[in-house]
Amino acid sequence: MFKKIMVPVDLNHADKLQKALNTAADLANHYGATICYVGVTAATPGAVAHNPEEFGRKLAAFADEQAGARGVKTESKPMTSHDPAVDLDDTLMEALEQTGCDLVVMATHVPNISDYLWSSNGGRIANHTRASVFLVRD
């Protein structure tokens, strides 16, 4: 049913993504799908990496670690954005188009009042792409 699963990851908070990572791995094992871990960084130095190339190496290492730990096929797709806080949704949708993923599994927060005014990242992706979206609450 699903061939390629996109999992957006924030390497700063990878420890908070375990439920989403477990869900993606379970689905990948069930369907024989590949997981593509997508990370978004700025071109300027940040907390995770000094530049996009270093960020890409760290994201690739994360994908390799997940493959070994979870027994799934993985790849990584680092994306660079002028301002990740502002451009995150658009950058994730661009990554989705570039990778050809047919399912997105991503962590999300419990909805609050602001979600009635502004949609969440997952909600926006679900409304603007053809891929299925599975939001995982912690």
Secondary structure, 3 states (H helix, E strand, C coil): CCCEEEEECCHHHHHHCHHHHHHHHHHHHHHCCEEEEEEEEECCCCCCCCCHHHHHHHHHHHHHHHHHHHCCEEEEEEEEECCHHHHHHHHHHHHHHHHCCCEEEEEECCCCHHHHCCCCHHHHHHHHCCCEEEEEEC
